[in-house]
Amino acid sequence: WIGDRALAHKIFWDEVGPGVGAFDPGNKLIFADGPAGGTGIPTGGRAVMCGIAANNYPEQYCNSSIGGWVGTVMKYAGYDAIIIEGKAPKHTYLLIDDDKVSFLDASAIWGMLISDAQEAIFLAHGRDTFSMVIGPAGEHLVRDATITTSNDHTLAKAGFGAVFGSKNLKGIAFHGTGSITPYDIDEV
């Protein structure tokens, strides 16, 4: 299952049964980066999110890809993929800081526009923490809502911002201190 989308497809089809809707807690969003993520190889840094889409009718499995730093920094933290499932009991954001994973209170940033929420995350965790967050549209389950990274890349396909909102998830912030080096850079 090499590649971000192939890995996400395998996880989803093994773990999610039929009849799950976009806003059901059983909908798993899988965020994955491919084998070249974090290496600096041109176009190797794209990541993907897969799950039941909020903006498809009928609701169905979909994927959306994204560039920028979040996939790379997730790899620097030591992860190829994360699975988001269930529903938080209150407004939450996820902080992945190398091997430490924390579910943090998002009540202070809930309701903020994307850029303001990202700035608050920067101030709380440092400029080397990269986030992807939703704005008020996602919080209010607008079916076309996006997820936007701290360097303005957007998961715009599938309405996954509304799915974040349905899970009470404002966003995910990544901080990773590792690195990725290709085995044979000359061959690459």
Phi, psi and chi 1 to 4 in degrees:
 res  aa     phi    psi   chi1   chi2   chi3   chi4
   1 TRP       -   58.4  -54.9  103.8      -      -
   2 ILE   -76.6  137.1  -64.6  174.7      -      -
   3 GLY   104.6  150.1      -      -      -      -
   4 ASP   -63.5  -47.8   48.8    3.4      -      -
   5 ARG   -69.4  -39.5 -156.8  165.8   10.0  168.2
   6 ALA   -62.9  -43.1      -      -      -      -
   7 LEU   -62.0  -45.9  176.4   63.4      -      -
   8 ALA   -62.4  -43.3      -      -      -      -
   9 HIS   -59.1  -46.5  -67.4  -17.9      -      -
  10 LYS   -60.0  -48.2  171.1   72.3  170.4  135.1
  11 ILE   -60.3  -48.8  -67.0  167.1      -      -
  12 PHE   -60.3  -50.7 -170.8   88.6      -      -
  13 TRP   -68.3  -26.2  -67.7  114.5      -      -
  14 ASP   -77.7  -28.1  -77.3   -7.4      -      -
  15 GLU  -113.6  -15.2  -63.6 -172.7   10.0      -
  16 VAL  -117.3  125.0  178.6      -      -      -
  17 GLY   -86.2  176.9      -      -      -      -
  18 PRO   -69.2  156.0   21.7  -28.7      -      -
  19 GLY    86.4    2.1      -      -      -      -
  20 VAL   -79.8  130.7  172.9      -      -      -
  21 GLY   -93.9  166.6      -      -      -      -
  22 ALA   -57.2  -39.8      -      -      -      -
  23 PHE   -96.3    6.5  -61.9  151.0      -      -
  24 ASP   -74.7  140.6  -67.1  -16.7      -      -
  25 PRO   -56.7  -25.6  -26.2   35.5      -      -
  26 GLY   -74.9   -9.1      -      -      -      -
  27 ASN   -71.0  120.9 -175.7   15.0      -      -
  28 LYS   -99.2  125.3  -67.0 -174.4 -178.8 -168.7
  29 LEU   -95.9  125.8  -69.3 -179.2      -      -
  30 ILE  -112.5  120.9  -60.9  133.4      -      -
  31 PHE  -109.4  120.8 -177.4   66.6      -      -
  32 ALA  -139.0  149.4      -      -      -      -
  33 ASP  -116.7  145.3 -161.6   11.6      -      -
  34 GLY   -76.9  176.9      -      -      -      -
  35 PRO   -64.8  -21.2   20.7  -29.1      -      -
  36 ALA   -94.3   -1.4      -      -      -      -
  37 GLY   -59.8  135.2      -      -      -      -
  38 GLY    82.7    0.0      -      -      -      -
  39 THR   -91.4  -17.5   63.9      -      -      -
  40 GLY    86.4   -0.3      -      -      -      -
  41 ILE   -66.0  129.4  -66.2  171.0      -      -
  42 PRO   -51.5  133.4  -27.4   36.3      -      -
  43 THR    62.1    9.2   70.6      -      -      -
  44 GLY   -81.8   -7.3      -      -      -      -
  45 GLY   -97.4   10.0      -      -      -      -
  46 ARG   -76.0  141.9  -62.6 -145.7   45.6   98.7
  47 ALA  -120.2  168.4      -      -      -      -
  48 VAL  -137.1  148.4   68.3      -      -      -
  49 MET  -120.7  135.0 -175.1  168.0  -74.9      -
  50 CYS  -130.6  150.0  -62.6      -      -      -
  51 GLY   165.6 -173.8      -      -      -      -
  52 ILE   -73.9  124.7  -58.7  -66.0      -      -
  53 ALA   -81.2  143.8      -      -      -      -
  54 ALA   -83.0  -23.3      -      -      -      -
  55 ASN  -104.1   12.1   71.3   -7.7      -      -
  56 ASN   -97.0  144.0  -71.5  -17.9      -      -
  57 TYR  -129.4  117.0 -174.1   76.5      -      -
  58 PRO   -70.2  160.1   26.3  -31.4      -      -
  59 GLU   -58.7  136.9  -67.7  178.2   -9.4      -
  60 GLN  -155.4  168.1   56.0 -168.5  -64.2      -
  61 TYR   -64.3  139.3 -177.7   76.5      -      -
  62 CYS  -153.3  170.3 -169.3      -      -      -
  63 ASN  -137.4  158.5   67.8   77.0      -      -
  64 SER  -143.0  136.8 -175.0      -      -      -
  65 SER  -109.6  161.3   70.7      -      -      -
  66 ILE  -150.3  144.8 -167.1  167.4      -      -
  67 GLY  -100.4 -160.1      -      -      -      -
  68 GLY    90.5 -162.1      -      -      -      -
  69 TRP   -94.7  -17.7  -77.9   98.3      -      -
  70 VAL   -62.5  -42.6  -67.7      -      -      -
  71 GLY   -64.4  -42.5      -      -      -      -
  72 THR   -62.7  -46.5  -65.0      -      -      -
  73 VAL   -69.3  -32.1  178.3      -      -      -
  74 MET   -59.6  -43.1  177.9  178.5   69.1      -
  75 LYS   -64.5  -41.6  -67.0  -83.2  -95.4 -160.4
  76 TYR   -61.6  -27.2  -70.8  169.1      -      -
  77 ALA   -80.7  -10.4      -      -      -      -
  78 GLY   106.2   12.6      -      -      -      -
  79 TYR  -118.2  137.7  -58.4   89.5      -      -
  80 ASP   -89.7  -27.6  -70.9  -42.6      -      -
  81 ALA  -158.1  155.9      -      -      -      -
  82 ILE  -131.5  150.3   60.2  170.8      -      -
  83 ILE  -117.1  125.7  -58.0  168.3      -      -
  84 ILE  -106.8  118.2  -57.2  157.2      -      -
  85 GLU  -141.7  163.8   61.3 -178.1  -63.3      -
  86 GLY    79.7 -160.4      -      -      -      -
  87 LYS  -146.9  127.1  180.0  177.1 -178.3  174.4
  88 ALA   -67.9  145.2      -      -      -      -
  89 PRO   -71.5  -16.2   21.9  -29.3      -      -
  90 LYS  -147.0  172.8   61.3 -179.0 -177.2  173.0
  91 HIS   -61.3  126.5  -59.7  147.7      -      -
  92 THR  -138.7  152.6  -59.0      -      -      -
  93 TYR  -131.5  153.7   72.0   99.3      -      -
  94 LEU  -102.3  131.3  179.4   61.3      -      -
  95 LEU  -115.8  120.0  174.4   64.1      -      -
  96 ILE  -110.3  109.7  -63.3  174.5      -      -
  97 ASP  -121.8   93.8 -173.0   -5.1      -      -
  98 ASP    51.6 -121.6  -73.6  -36.4      -      -
  99 ASP   -89.0    5.8   61.2  -10.2      -      -
 100 LYS  -101.6  124.0 -176.2  179.0  178.4 -169.3
 101 VAL  -115.9  125.4  177.2      -      -      -
 102 SER  -129.1  139.4  -55.6      -      -      -
 103 PHE  -101.6  112.3  -65.9   87.7      -      -
 104 LEU  -110.4  151.4  -57.3  173.2      -      -
 105 ASP   -66.6  123.2 -176.2   -2.2      -      -
 106 ALA  -104.4   12.4      -      -      -      -
 107 SER   -59.8  -32.0   59.1      -      -      -
 108 ALA   -73.2  -23.3      -      -      -      -
 109 ILE  -108.9   -7.4   60.3  173.3      -      -
 110 TRP   -65.4  131.5 -161.3  -94.4      -      -
 111 GLY    96.8  -15.1      -      -      -      -
 112 MET   -74.9  151.5  -76.0 -174.0  178.3      -
 113 LEU   -66.5  160.7  -62.3  175.1      -      -
 114 ILE   -54.0  -52.1  -73.1  170.5      -      -
 115 SER   -62.8  -36.5   58.0      -      -      -
 116 ASP   -69.0  -40.6  -64.2  -27.9      -      -
 117 ALA   -65.2  -40.9      -      -      -      -
 118 GLN   -63.5  -41.1  -69.7  164.2  -20.6      -
 119 GLU   -63.1  -40.7 -176.2   63.4   21.7      -
 120 ALA   -63.2  -38.9      -      -      -      -
 121 ILE   -67.0  -42.6  -70.4  170.0      -      -
 122 PHE   -56.4  -48.2  -85.9  146.0      -      -
 123 LEU   -63.1  -35.5  -68.9  172.4      -      -
 124 ALA   -77.3  -32.4      -      -      -      -
 125 HIS  -125.7   -4.4  -55.0  -70.0      -      -
 126 GLY   102.8  155.3      -      -      -      -
 127 ARG   -70.6  -11.7  -67.8  -87.8  173.0 -154.7
 128 ASP   -95.0   15.5   55.7  -10.4      -      -
 129 THR  -103.9  126.3  -60.6      -      -      -
 130 PHE  -110.9  135.2  -67.7   84.0      -      -
 131 SER  -122.6  163.1   64.6      -      -      -
 132 MET  -135.1  125.4   58.0 -179.6  178.0      -
 133 VAL  -135.6  166.9  -58.1      -      -      -
 134 ILE  -108.8  161.6   61.8  171.3      -      -
 135 GLY  -106.6 -165.1      -      -      -      -
 136 PRO   -58.7  -31.0  -28.7   37.4      -      -
 137 ALA   -61.8  -45.1      -      -      -      -
 138 GLY   -64.7  -40.3      -      -      -      -
 139 GLU   -61.8  -32.1  -64.1  167.1    2.8      -
 140 HIS   -96.7   14.3  -69.8   97.0      -      -
 141 LEU    60.7   34.6  -51.1 -174.3      -      -
 142 VAL   -68.3  120.6  174.0      -      -      -
 143 ARG   -64.7  -11.5  -71.0 -175.6  174.0  -92.2
 144 ASP  -104.7   11.6  -74.3  -27.4      -      -
 145 ALA   -63.6  144.7      -      -      -      -
 146 THR  -105.2  170.9   64.9      -      -      -
 147 ILE  -119.2  127.6  -57.9  168.8      -      -
 148 THR  -121.0  139.4  -57.3      -      -      -
 149 THR   -85.8  168.1   71.2      -      -      -
 150 SER   -71.8   -6.5   48.8      -      -      -
 151 ASN  -118.1   32.0   57.6  -26.0      -      -
 152 ASP    63.6   32.0  -68.2  -31.0      -      -
 153 HIS   -95.3  150.2  -69.8  -98.7      -      -
 154 THR  -131.4  132.1  -56.6      -      -      -
 155 LEU   -84.0   91.3  -75.2  158.3      -      -
 156 ALA   -98.6  -20.3      -      -      -      -
 157 LYS   -88.3  138.9 -177.7  174.2  139.8 -175.8
 158 ALA    96.7  -11.6      -      -      -      -
 159 GLY    71.4   29.7      -      -      -      -
 160 PHE   -66.4  -18.6  -71.8  138.3      -      -
 161 GLY   -61.2  -39.1      -      -      -      -
 162 ALA   -68.6  -34.0      -      -      -      -
 163 VAL   -67.2  -41.1  178.5      -      -      -
 164 PHE   -54.6  -49.0  -97.3   37.3      -      -
 165 GLY   -57.7  -40.3      -      -      -      -
 166 SER   -66.6  -20.5   75.9      -      -      -
 167 LYS   -97.2    6.9  -65.3 -179.6  175.5  -59.2
 168 ASN    59.6   31.0  -83.7  -24.7      -      -
 169 LEU  -106.7  110.6 -176.8   63.6      -      -
 170 LYS   -72.8  -36.4  179.8   66.6  173.4 -176.7
 171 GLY   176.9 -177.4      -      -      -      -
 172 ILE  -130.7  132.4  -54.3  171.5      -      -
 173 ALA  -116.0  138.2      -      -      -      -
 174 PHE  -121.5  136.0  -61.5   94.2      -      -
 175 HIS  -136.0  122.7  176.8 -100.5      -      -
 176 GLY  -136.2  136.1      -      -      -      -
 177 THR  -105.9   -0.3   58.0      -      -      -
 178 GLY   -80.0 -172.0      -      -      -      -
 179 SER  -149.1  164.8   63.4      -      -      -
 180 ILE  -125.5  127.4  -52.9  -67.5      -      -
 181 THR  -126.6  124.6  -56.2      -      -      -
 182 PRO   -60.5  144.7  -20.6   30.9      -      -
 183 TYR   -57.1  -45.2  173.0   73.5      -      -
 184 ASP  -135.2   91.2 -173.1  -21.8      -      -
 185 ILE   -62.4  -33.4 -164.0   66.8      -      -
 186 ASP   -65.5  -39.3  -67.4  -29.4      -      -
 187 GLU   -64.9  -38.8 -135.8   16.9   70.1      -
 188 VAL   -64.5      -  172.4      -      -      -
